[in-house]
Each structure stands twice: as C-alpha cells, then as structure tokens.
Amino acid sequence: MFRNESTEQVAEPAGSSRSGSRRRAWTVTVLLVVFMVINFGDKAVLGLAAGALQREFGISAEQYGVIASGFFLLFSLSALAVGFLVDRIATKPVLLALAVIWSLTLLPVLGTAGFVVILVSRIVLGAAEGPAFGVANHAMQKWFPDAERNVPAALLSLGPSLGVIITAPTLTWLMIHFGWRSMFVALIAVGVLWAILWAALGKDGPIGAETAQPRADETSPAPETTVSTLRVLATGTWIGSAVAVFAAYWSLSLLIAWLPPYLTTGAGYSESETGLLTTLPWVVGALAVVVQGAVSQRLMWRGVSGRWARGGLGGAVMIVSGVCTWAFVQVPAGPLKLALMALGLGISGVIFTVATTACGQVSPARRRGAVLGAFVAVYSLAGMIGPLVAGRLVGAAGAAPADGYETTFTLTAAIVVIGGVAAVALIRPERDAARLHARDVNRLR
C-alpha cells in the first residue's frame, strides 16, 4: 500500500533537446520563485508598516484588522476565475498582467492615504494576487512530470519565506531611514523589473499540450479524458488538501499581519528588533519546505505512495506545528519562546508543496488550472477570516492586548492540528486518481 503507482506521459516539444528543455524549465521555475517572493513582499509590507500607519492616520486595531482582511475580499473569487481562464489560455500573459497590476495598486498608498484609500488599494491588490500561487504552480507543472515536481513545487512554496526573509529586514531598514512610503516604492520597482524579465524569458511548458492516449494501466487521468473539474474537487485528496492549507494559511495570515504588531505592542520589542525577529519563522519555514520537498521526492522515486510521501509527511509536520504554536503562548519570554514561535508559525507551510503536487497528481492537465484555482479560492478564505478574528480578539482585550494575542494564537494552534489530521486522513492521490480514471474509462465504453 506504500507504493507509488501513478504515471504521467511527458511530451517533449518537437525539435528541442532534453537538456535545453530542462534548462528552460529551471529558468522558468527561478522566475516563478522570484514572482512568489514579490507576491509575499507585497503582503508583508502592511504588517511592517502597521505601527506607522496606525500612528499617522489614527487607524485602530479593529480598522487594521479590516484592512488586513480586506486584502482577501476578492482574493478567492479572482483565484477561481483566473484558474478557469488559464485552462483555456497560456499562463505567460496572465502572470505578466498580475505582476503589472501589483505595482499599479501600490501607487495610491504613496499619496494622501488613510483608512479608505489603504483599504481599497489592498482589496484591489488582493484581487490581483489571489490567482498567483495557483497559476504559478500550474505554469511550473507544465515543465515537470509528477515524480519530479516535489522539488520545484517546494521552491515555489519557498517563495513566501524568501519574500519575508529578504524583504522584512530590507524594508524595515528603508522605513527607518527613509520613511514607510519608501517600502512601497521599492516593491513597485521590483515588480516592474520582474515583469520585464518575464516578458523576455517566460514561456509555457510542453506537458499537457500534447499527449498520447492513456494506457490501460495508468492511474493518473490523462489530459484528454472527460473527468470534470467538479469530480476532481469531490476527491478526498482535494478536500484534504484544501482543509489542511486553509489551516496553514490561517497561521500564515496571522504571521504576516499580526506577528509584527504582537512583537512590538504585546512583547515589547522595538521596531528594528521586530524586523529581525519577524524573519525567524520564515527562515525555519524555508528550511522545512526544502527538506520536505527533497524527502518527498526521494520517497516518490523509491516508490512510496503519494499518500505517505506527501499527505502523511505533510500532515505530521502540521500537527507538530500546531503543538509548538500552543506551547509558544504558554512559556515566558526568552529564547525558548522565540524558538517555539519560529517552529509553530514556520513549519506548517510545508503543506503548500504537499497539497499542490497532490492536487496536480489527481487532476488532468487541462483541468489543473481550475482545480488549483478552486483550491486557492478555498484556502485563501482563511486570510480574510483570520486577521479579522484576531483584530476582534485583540481589540476586545482592551488595555491588556497580550491576552488577546494569547487567545488568537491558541485558536490558531487548534486549527493547524485539525488541518494536519485532515491531510493524513484524506490525501490519497493514487487511490483518487485510479477512481477517476476507472469511472472515466467505464463512461467511455
């Protein structure tokens, strides 16, 4: 039951060499990783500027919670809509358009901003960033067969961590020396530069573009099958992936929006110290994602099923993450608290790699954009709900915000553990792919 029986046929473009194709595959992957770095830099800038924004514009904790949640108002809808779109058109122009829109939506914050201006700009930015993770993974999976996707998928999942590791100290330095608006200027410039590079070097891959008829013993549905998107969304693998990543994204959204203000107002650290400490969970998370991707890929090469190499491993890491998050709020300030904080809020992100590769494993190539779009649409709801709930809890604590933060992170710990259990129990890509393929073959007879 531990064997990996899934296969996938790979069509090489006519006239191109294997080495040239792999070079282009990794060039595209590197650009997509940078794309995700910028994506999460744009998200993280709000948390880093939170104190300055609240002081300059008189924004309350509740209003800040609304702004942080407003980012996700259209996030899910746009992820779903664009997911269906990229099943019909190339991913290259879509990714280019998203990057340009990100830069444009950061511009209004540079003027005479306030609660309404910041809220509207974040809503529009969220609509443009919603499809990013799903479309980037869809684009990457066009270049790699299933058994080779764990490492490039891990690198894409590494993008958020690198985004904060690189941008948090850099943007904090800019804010301290040049004011908080300089952070937005820097992100706009980087976004435009990436768009130029992508226009020159980006390209859609060959996998799924042309395939032969499926063999009778294949357990992965082929692109030309009649498997519908809804049937893929009804599998335990997709449901377990969505539930698990919803939990991880809840934790991630609080890490982005509420950890910086917690460290300054709840734990008493200075803004410069917060800029450094905020990177700890991301550093730990980055290491965890790389290790998980390498271990999963090695296990898949050795024939271990996706259920254990992906769902079992990822779910177990999430359970550990939830326990550490709970312990983090129970211990007094000091090195142990910071270590538990880094582990608890950092390592649950490994489930992103697990979930995207598992969903790709059960989805026909021509349905994958919509499947991943729906996946992002569901899990990103946590980004809207989590910060809003945190704002209410912290605001309700009044003069004792530390109590509100403790309740917030305890609730997060429970949600992450539930997500880990769902991953272990439900992510079974070989079984679900076989069932989809069997039903499709019977329907065509």
C-alpha positions, 0 to 999 in steps of 0.5 A: 500500500506504500507504493507509488503507482501513478504515471504521467506521459511527458511530451517533449516539444518537437525539435528541442533537446532534453537538456535545453528543455530542462534548462528552460524549465529551471529558468522558468521555475527561478522566475516563478520563485522570484514572482512568489517572493514579490507576491509575499513582499507585497503582503508583508509590507502592511504588517511592517508598516502597521505601527506607522500607519496606525500612528499617522492616520489614527487607524485602530486595531479593529480598522487594521484588522479590516484592512488586513482582511480586506486584502482577501475580499476578492482574493478567492473569487479572482483565484477561481476565475483566473484558474478557469481562464488559464485552462483555456489560455497560456499562463505567460500573459496572465502572470505578466498582467498580475505582476503589472497590476501589483505595482499599479495598486501600490501607487495610491498608498504613496499619496494622501492615504488613510483608512479608505484609500489603504483599504481599497488599494489592498482589496484591489491588490488582493484581487490581483494576487489571489490567482498567483500561487495557483497559476504559478504552480500550474505554469511550473507543472507544465515543465515537470512530470509528477515524480519530479515536481516535489522539488520545484513545487517546494521552491515555489512554496519557498517563495513566501519565506524568501519574500519575508526573509529578504524583504522584512529586514530590507524594508524595515531598514528603508522605513527607518531611514527613509520613511514607510512610503519608501517600502512601497516604492521599492516593491513597485520597482521590483515588480516592474523589473520582474515583469520585464524579465518575464516578458523576455524569458517566460514561456509555457511548458510542453506537458499537457499540450500534447499527449498520447492516449492513456494506457490501460494501466495508468492511474493518473487521468490523462489530459484528454479524458472527460473527468470534470473539474467538479469530480476532481474537487469531490476527491478526498485528496482535494478536500484534504488538501484544501482543509489542511492549507486553509489551516496553514494559511490561517497561521500564515495570515496571522504571521504576516499581519499580526506577528509584527504588531504582537512583537512590538505592542504585546512583547515589547520589542522595538521596531528594528528588533521586530524586523529581525525577529519577524524573519525567524519563522520564515527562515525555519519555514524555508528550511522545512519546505526544502527538506520536505520537498527533497524527502518527498521526492526521494520517497516518490522515486523509491516508490512510496505512495503519494499518500505517505510521501506527501499527505502523511509527511505533510500532515505530521509536520502540521500537527507538530506545528500546531503543538509548538504554536500552543506551547509558544503562548504558554512559556515566558519570554526568552529564547525558548519562546522565540524558538517555539514561535519560529517552529509553530508559525514556520513549519506548517507551510510545508503543506503548500508543496504537499497539497499542490503536487497532490492536487496536480497528481489527481487532476488532468492537465487541462483541468489543473488550472481550475482545480488549483484555482478552486483550491486557492479560492478555498484556502485563501478564505482563511486570510480574510477570516483570520486577521479579522478574528484576531483584530476582534480578539485583540481589540476586545482585550482592551488595555491588556492586548497580550491576552488577546494575542494569547487567545488568537494564537491558541485558536490558531494552534487548534486549527493547524492540528485539525488541518494536519489530521485532515491531510493524513486522513484524506490525501490519497492521490493514487487511490483518487486518481485510479477512481477517476480514471476507472469511472472515466474509462467505464463512461467511455465504453 
